[in-house]
Amino acid sequence: MAVTVETLEKLERKITLSLPVQSIKSEVDGRLKRLARTVKMDGFRPGKVPLGVVAQRYGYSVQYEVINDKVGEAFAQAANEAKLRVAGQPRISEKDGAPEGEMAFDAVFEVFPEVKLGDLSGAEVQKLSAEVDDAAIDRTLDILRKQRRTFAQRAQGTPAEDGDRVTVDFDGKIDGEPFDGGKAEAFQFLVGEGQMLKEFEDAVRGMKVGESKTFPLAFPEDYHGKDVAGKTADFLVTLKNLEAAHLPEVNEQFVKSLGIEGGTVESLRADVRKNLEREVKFRLQARNKQAVMDALLAHAELDLPNAIVQAEIERLLEGARADLKARGIKDADKADIPEDVVRPQAERRVRLGLVVAELVRANELQAKPEQLKAHVEELASSYEKPQDVVKWYYGDRDRLAEVEAVVVENNVTDFVLGKAQVTDKVVSFDELMAQN
């Protein structure tokens, strides 16, 4: 059939659909007859309910279902014949003035946009690189040592210093009044490791067992305790006990304590290097991918389908409410979060998704089976039983789809870096690891 498509605005289109009343009636009658064979109603045996009674009870809902189905089929056929890529669900409304014997409906919908990609040879992308040096390995080993440190009593009269474990009593007040969480006895923490606010650590550092000290502490404006955030408290702290930390030496006994039987210090360092290099690789990929995506967006022109943006907004809001619920916020699933909070993020995601999809389609950058296999094996290599992890990924389509999306993004990144004007920048290991 000939399909007339009306352009309303940018990506919005309209198609008028016509359905013969008789075909709707025939389908309704058929469904009611089938329903009458199984429906249960008081006063009748199953399968013996008169058709007229069934029609009276269920006729409207069955007719509604049939019209929805028929309109959906007609719309899908019309869109297919017109070779339209429909974005989101159409808005269907019945149209007045249909010819006798027919019902008419207007279907208003959006189509996917044409994505115009500029010349990528003019794009400028900064590509980061980093190396794992011996200092990075030493710092990682220090972390492992700290996880296995022991503590011993310090000599009487020794002042507290960074790395010590202290036991304190403290009592804090705001405007002379106590507050929740402001008082504790025999409270332990490690000095200089950020477990307490800086003013608290500064006050305890240098104290000796038995000493007491008063000091003011200004809670940050963004402090997690809302009742005290931005306020200043006066604290009295007394040092009750002081212990010095002892870190184990990195030797074969230390290697054994990590569960590595028969291992050597050299093999431990090699294993640490391998793990750090894997982490560096993934972080560099993420950072360089972000730079590539920014360049792609800067060199692409397209209109955004409102239906797809709205769906992404709803998805982000649902995720935000789930996050609030996980934090223990009461009635988080009913939280009224304004759409404007997530709209910029939703629009960027939709725009980027459309641009990447077009680049993948035009340049055949889909994930190949061998790429998927290599990436899954790399992810699994850091686990004790890699083959079990590989099976875990391949045993679920959704998990494998997530890996496929990453591989496709990596393909896009490599493709753009091969076309763009790339500036190489070396960053230190610490700088890379400090960035989120």
N, C-alpha and C positions, 0 to 999 in steps of 0.2 A: 504493500500500500504506500501511497505517497505521503510523506511526513513533512509537515510544515513546522519549521522551527523559528520562533520569534526571539530576537535578541532584545532583552529588556535593559540591561546595564552591565557593562564589562563582561563578567563571567556568567551572568544570570540569563537563563533561557526559559522559554515557555513552549509547551506542546499541548495542543488540544486533542483529547482522546475521545472517541465515540464508541459506545458499546450497545449492541442490539438488546433491547429489553427482553426479547424472547429467550436469548441465550442465557441471560441472568436468571430468568424465571425457570428455565429447564434445569439449570444447575441447582437452584434452590430446592426445586421439587425432588430432584434426585438425592440430595443430601438429607432432606427431611424423611424420605422413604427409608434410607439406610439407617437414620437415627431411630426411626420407629421400631426397627427390628431389635434394638438393644436397650432402649430407654426404659427406665423404671419409674412408674407413677402410681401413687396410692389409688387403689380401687381397680387396678388392671394387672393382669398377668404380664410378665416380661414378653415383649414381642407382640402383644395383643392391644396396645394402645392405639385407638383410632387415629388416622393420619390428621384429621381435622383438629384433634386435641393437641397433637404434637406440634402442628403448625401454629396453633394459637399460643402455645407456651414458648416455642423456640423459633418461630418464623422470623422475627425481627433480627435476632442475633445471627441466625444462619444467613439471612440476606446481607447483613453487614459484612460477614466474613466473605461471602461470594463476591460482593462488589469490590472489596479490598483485593482479593486474589485476582479477579479479572482485570482491574485497573493496573495492578502491579505487572501482570503479564503483558498487557497492552503497552505499558510504558517501557518495559524492558525491550520489547520487540521494536517499538518506534525508535528508541535511543540507539539500538543496534543498527537499524536500517539507515539512520541518519549519521552513523559512525561517530557518535558522541561519547566522550569519556566523562561519565557523570561523577561529580564530586559530592559525596554525601547523599542523603535521602531527599527525594522530591517532596514538595508541599502540594498535596492534592486537594482540590476543591471542586464541588459540583457546579456545573455551568448552566445557567438558565437559557431557555430558548432553543433547546435541542429539537431536531426534527422529530416528528411523530414516530414512535416505535424505537427511539434511541435515547440513551442517556449520554450526556457530554460532561467531560471533566477537564479542568485546566491543571496541568502539571508544571509547576515552577521549580526550577532546580539550577544548580551551578555546574559548570564543566571545569575540568582541569585546565590550567592556563598553559599558554605557549611560553616555554622558558627560553629566553634569549641569552646565550652565553657570549660574553665578549671575548676578545682575543687574549688567551691566557698568557701569551708571551709578554704581555705588558704588565702582568701581575707581579707584585713584589712580595716575596715571602722570606722571612728570616727562619733559617733552619738551625736548630740547636744540636749540639753534640756534647758529650761528657764522657769521662773515663773513670773507672774505678781504680784508685791508687792505693798504695799500702796504708796510707793514713786512714782511709775509709774502712779498710779491713780491721785496722787496729781499734778504731772507735766501735765497730760492731762487736769485736771480741770483748771490749770493755763493757758493753751492754750485757753480754752473756756473763761476764764475771760479776757484774753488779747483781744479776738475777740470782747468783749463788753465793753472795757475800755472807759473812757471819759477823757478829757483833760481840765486842768484849768491853767490860767496864773500864772507863777512863780513870786515871789517877785523880784523887781528890784535889780540887783547886785548879783543875785544867779547864780552860774556857772552851765553850762549844764552837765548833767550826764546821765548814761545809763538809758534807758526807757523814757527819755524826747522826746517830739516832737519839733524839731527845724525848724525855717523858715530862710533860708539863701539866700543871693545873692553870686554868685561865678563867677569868670572869670579865665579861664585857658589858658595858651599859651605854645607852644612848640617851642623852639628856637626863642622866641619873636613873634611868629605868632599864631593867634587864630585858633581853629580847631572845626569841627562840634561836637556839644554836649558839648563843653567846657565852655559854658556860660549860666547862668540862673538867673532869679530874682524870689524872693518869692518861693523858692524851699523848700518843706517840706520832712523830713525823720525822722525816729526814731533812736536815738543814741544807738549803741550797739547791733543792731539786724541784722547786715550784709547787710543792704540795700545799703550801699555805700562801696567803697574800704576801707580797714583798715586805710591807711594813712589819708584819708579824715575824717573818724570818729575820729581818734586820734587827729586831728587838731582841730575839733569842740568841742570835750569833754573838759570841763573846761572853755570855753569861756562864756562871759557875753553879754547880749543884748547891741548892739551898738559897740562892739569890732570888729576889723578886724585883719586878720592874713594872712601872706603869708607862703607858704610851698611847698616843692617839692613832687610830686606824681609819682611813677614809675608804669606804667601800666604793668600788667603781659604779658608774651610772648603769652599766649593763650587767651588774652582778646578778647571779642566778636567784639569789634570795631577794624577791621584790620588796619585802618589807624594810630591808636595810639598804637597798641599792641607792647610791648617791648620798648616804648619810655618813657621819663621822661618829665612831664609838671610842670610848675610853676603856682600855684593857689593863687588867692587872694579871701578870703572868709570873708563875713561880716554877723554876727548874727543879724537878724532882730526881731525875736520873739522866746520866750521860754515857753513851756508849760509842766507841770508835768502830768504824767498819773495817773489816779485813777482806780484801779481794783475793781470790785464789790465783796462783800463778798459772800462766798458760803453759801447761806441760801435758804429758801423756795421761796423767791421772785426771787432769781437767777435761781432756778430750773424752776419756772414759765416762766421766760424770754426765756428759751430754748424751750418753747412750750409744756412742760410737766405739764398739769393741775393736781392739787392735788398731785403732786409728793413730795417726801421728799428728803433731802440730802442723806439719806441712800440708797434710791432707785436709786438716780442718780449715786452714787458711785458703786452700784451693776451693773447698766447698763453699766457704763464705763468699769468696770472689765470684763464684759461679752464680750464687743466689743474688748478690748485689748487681751483677751485670744483667741478670734477667729483669730485676726491678728497674734498673736504669733504662734498659731497652723499652720497657712498657711506658715509663714516664716520658721518655723522649718521643715515642710514638704519639702519646696523648697530646703533648705540647705542640709538636709539629703538625699534627692533625688539626688542632685548633687554629693554628696560623693559616693552614691551607683553607679551612672552611671559611674563615674570615675573608680571605682573598677571593674565594668563589662568590660569596655573597656580594662583595664589592663589584664584581664583574658580571652580575646577572640581573636581568630585568624580567619581572613577572608580576601579575596580579595574584592576590591571595584569595582562595575560595573561603568565604566566611564560614561555610558549613564545616570545613576541615579545621579551621582555626578554633571554632566553638567546641568541637569535639576534643581538641587538644587542651583547651582551657578546662573543660570538665574533667579530663584525665588528671591534669595537674592539681586541680582543687581536691579531687578525690585522694590523690597522693599526699597532699598537705594535711588533710584531715586524718588520714591514716597515721602520719608522722606524729601529729598532736596526740592521737589516741595512744600511740606507743609510749609517749612521754607521760602518760597518766593524766592528761587533761580531761576533765569531766565534760561529758556531752560533746566530745570532739567531732563526732560524726555529724553533728548539727551546727558546727561552727559556721558563722556567716562571714566568709572570706570574700572580699570584693574581687570581682573578675579582673579589675585593672591591675591588681597585684601581680597576676601571672600572665596577663595578656602579652607584654613584650616578649617574654620567654616563649609563649605559645606561638606567636607569629614568627619568631626566629626559627623555631624548630620546624614549623610547617614549610617556611621558605627554604630552609636548608635541605629538608627532605625532598622537596620537589626538584631543587637544583641538582642534588646528588643523583637522584633517580634518572634525570635526563642525561647527566654525564655518563652514568653507568650504561644506560641504554645505547647512547650514541657511540660509545667507545668500547663496548663489550667488556666491561670491567667486573662482571659477575664473579662471585667466588667459585673457584674451581675445586673439585673434590680433593685434589692433592694439597691445596692450600688449607682447606678446612682440616684435613688430617694433620698437617704439620702444626697448625695453630693449636689444635686440641692437645696434641702430644707435648707441645711446649708448655701449655698451661698445666698439664698433668705431671710434668717432670719434677716439680718441686714437692710432690707428695710421696709418701712412703711406698705406696703401691700404685704407680702410674697407670697400669693397665686397667685397674678398677675404676679410676677416674675417667679414662677414655671411654669405657663402657657406659659410665654414668652420663656422659655428654651425649653419646650416640643413642642412648636409650630413651631420650625425650626430645621430641621435635622442637619444643619451645626453647630448650637449652641450646640445641644445635643451631636454631635460628638466631639466637643472640650471638653465637660465635660467627655465624655467617655474616651478620651485620658488621661486626668488627673487621672481618677480612675484607669485605667490600669497601669499608671506609679506608682501610690501609691501601687498597688498590687505587682508590681515588686520590689519596695523599701522594702516592708514588707517581701517579700520572701527572698531577698538577705540578709537583716538584720537577718533573722532567720537562715541563713546558715553561714554567715561570722564571722570572729573574730571581735567583736564590742567593741570599747572603748568608754565609756560614758564620755561626757564632759559637764559640766554645764556652761552656759554663762549668763551674766547679761542681763536684759531686755534692757538696753541702748545699750549694745554691739550688740545684735541681731538686734535691730531696726536701728542701724547706718549702717548696712551692706546691700548692695544692692543685 
